[in-house]
């Protein structure tokens, strides 16, 4: 059973370009979470999606950032018109059940390291 | 304000010593998870604790969930260089009405010197 797969592992974008980060959850997992990690900071929650629905996007900037988890295919985190401050490691996690219920676990991918030049 | 406070933030000890890492919060969590992250990699799940007072052992690692489900500790016995890494605690379902994902502490950077 493959783990959470993220691609690309590394992504370089010039300021103003778009970045698209992909995440394929573990088989059987319908809950996907995106996190951002800056050096010397913890992982910050961005958005929680369940198939075709955004459940909680309270951690995601209101402008330029969007996320989707279509019925078929991976979850996508999209950053439009990237700026240098968007440079960070972006991690995706998946779980089989709703995390806040307490009886499940989240597994992380290896992350996408975005560098904006 | 950090919802989950981890201490110490940095710890460097000699091989063979014991250590404890703490994770504290004013919020109650339905579960708490410990992860270990190495440079350039994603967090790897070590353990999940759910019940107040629960103790789980993973070889030389002992995890405890506080009775009130607000805090947790990780104790490593006879630390080895292979234990070096960033240890993260993360809570789910916090009573403070936080986001539906996991809430992470900033982590403890652990270095075990041979």
Interface residues (C-beta under 8 A of the other chain):
Chain A: X4 X6 X33 X35 X40 X41 X42 X43 X44 X45 X48 X55 X56 X58 X59 X91 X93 X98 X99 X100 X101 X102 X103 X105 X106 X107 X108 X109 X110 X111 X113
Chain B: X2 X30 X31 X33 X35 X40 X41 X42 X43 X44 X45 X48 X50 X88 X90 X92 X93 X99 X100 X101 X102 X103 X104 X105 X106 X107
